[in-house]
Amino acid sequence: MPAKLSVNLNAIAMLRNRRDLPWPSVIGLGRLALAAGAHGLTVHPRPDERHTRHSDLPEIRALIDDEFHKAEFNIEGYPSEEFLALVEKHQPEQVTLVPDDPAQATSDHGWNFAAEAAFLKPIVKRLKKGGVRVSLFSDADPAGVRAARDTGADRIELYTGPYGSYHSDSAKAEKELERLGKTADAALAAGLQVNAGHDLVVANLPALAKRIPALAEVSIGHGLTADALEYGMAGTVKRYLKACGW
């Protein structure tokens, strides 16, 4: 089965937040994405709420519960106590834990699993006790996979930023793709499922899907939102689904 597509709403929320106005509508565009075939919605509610606001979360939860029962809600973020309380309140199907500093513009690296296992284990246990699937943001590094598995997580999400950044250098992109592929191979062998996200676009998704045929999910925001300005949200979602192999 091809990788499922989760549409990250942060870029839409950031555009909305530039003005004290209700548009573009995060919920409205999320609805269009799901109606066009997206499998889920992703948000990253940072402490300063510069992208998704905390007040968006109950509306997204209700949208999925009331209109798109098969879709999934994925909340990503650094596992502070405030973040964990948000997760427990809004009960997403999946949580993606990222090692972000609050000042970062965006997620730009994975966890050091060996060094941070003692920190992550009780958090993963707490989330899974609440019935949430847990994914951990991961660099392209096969050596870290066993430590990731030992935290008790269900999945890793491969950080594909370097792969996406080589959009004009096919040789470097191919080299980075193989690093991602080897990490995915190691994760699957260790019993972890594999997600991917960051700077993925229609042009680079097919190669990723071919190298990692067992890829479970891709979470895409910036590139998809940029394309939606040209093709509309529904048309863009269909293009990305096709790029994933649907």
Salt bridges, closest charged atoms under 4 A:
ASP48 OD2 - ARG50 NH1 2.91
ASP56 OD1 - ARG16 NH1 2.87
ASP65 OD1 - ARG61 NH2 2.94
GLU67 OE1 - ARG31 NE 2.93
GLU72 OE2 - ARG133 NH2 2.85
GLU76 OE2 - HIS44 ND1 3.39
GLU81 OE2 - ARG126 NH2 2.91
GLU88 OE2 - ARG126 NE 2.66
GLU93 OE2 - ARG61 NH2 3.06
ASP100 OD2 - HIS44 NE2 3.70
ASP100 OD2 - ARG46 NH2 3.21
ASP108 OD1 - HIS109 ND1 2.66
ASP150 OD1 - ARG149 NH2 3.20
ASP154 OD1 - LYS128 NZ 3.36
GLU176 OE1 - ARG179 NH1 2.93
GLU178 OE1 - ARG211 NE 3.00
ASP185 OD2 - ARG211 NH2 2.87
ASP227 OD2 - ARG239 NH1 3.29
